[in-house]
Amino acid sequence: MSGRSALLVTHTGRQDSTDHARTVAADLIAAGFEVRVVAEEVADLGLPEVTPVGGPEAADGVEIVFALGGDGTFLRAAELARPAAAPLLGINLGKVGFLAEAEIHDLDQAVRDVVSRSYTVDERLTLDVVAEVDGAPIAESWALNEVTVEKGQRAHMLELLVDVDGRPLSRYGCDGVLCATPTGSTAYAFSAGGPVVWPEVEALLLVPISAHALFSRPLVTAPTSTFVITVDPYTSFAALCCDGRRVFDLPPGARVTVKRGELSVRIVRLGKEPFTDRLVAKFALPVGGWRGNHRP
């Protein structure tokens, strides 16, 4: 045994994901790895050689974390990889899979690259968020993609005051406000009208959601900026959501502070594909023109 270990996270609700995860686990075990699997997923894999793990310490000491699935699976795996500072490799078994480094047809090569340590690691900026009421914390979390403060009742507009770096910026009547990282710029922030930001850029994004305001453009700020979003005391209840996974209720008067996270997420890169190529491929951008390539 080489003493090497990996954590495998997959979407076991899908048979094809389970089959691929079983293949990856078997290949890693054959290469001398200890393969950890989240306890509730072990039965679906049907491999007695894997090690069941659970809790936030599941990735402690592992060499790499595999996420086999779509972006939802990747974000779930990031919750385990981040506190352990473990590199995270996404294998896309979903639809777009923007966060994944490899596609299903690359699976065998990806495993070989991991075994031979033929990869690099990028550090991705994250967000830390704290929500308070009258100075007392009511929620604390983090995000790789985005933090949103959104209306909790469909029929009611939300009134939010946004401060940037300790100074008031604007008051919005809106569906919400979104704070994103460059990694998250191609996710919810993009759908809400925000810009695409190259992952190498250190910056934070602020994107109003369906704001009834003369000035409601998305903003790109310094990575050191701090956003404070205050739910108007006379408005309706709101919801704080981190990466679409961790949701907290916000009463009127709640104050949400968002800033750069203390811990990054370490993402595995298997090749040197430029981000432009990834953007074109994932969004099927028409490099030949919307009307086709008419060049001779």
Buried (B, 14 or more C-beta within 10 A) or exposed (E): EEEBBBBBBBBBEBEEBBEBBBBBBBBBBEBEBBBBBBEEBBEBBEBEEBEEBEEEEBBBEBBBBBBBBBBBBBBBBBBBBBBBBBBBBBBBBBEBBBBBBBEBEBBEEBBEBBBEEEBEBBEBBBBBBBBBBEEEEBBEBBBBBBBBBBBBEEEEBBBBBBBBEEEEBBBBBBBBBBBBBBBBBBBBBBEBBBBEBEBEEEBBBBBBBBBEEEEBEBBBBEEEBBBBBBBBEEBBBBBBBBBBBBBBEBBBBBBBBBBBBEEBBBBBEBEEEEBEEBBEEBEEEEEEEEEEEEEE
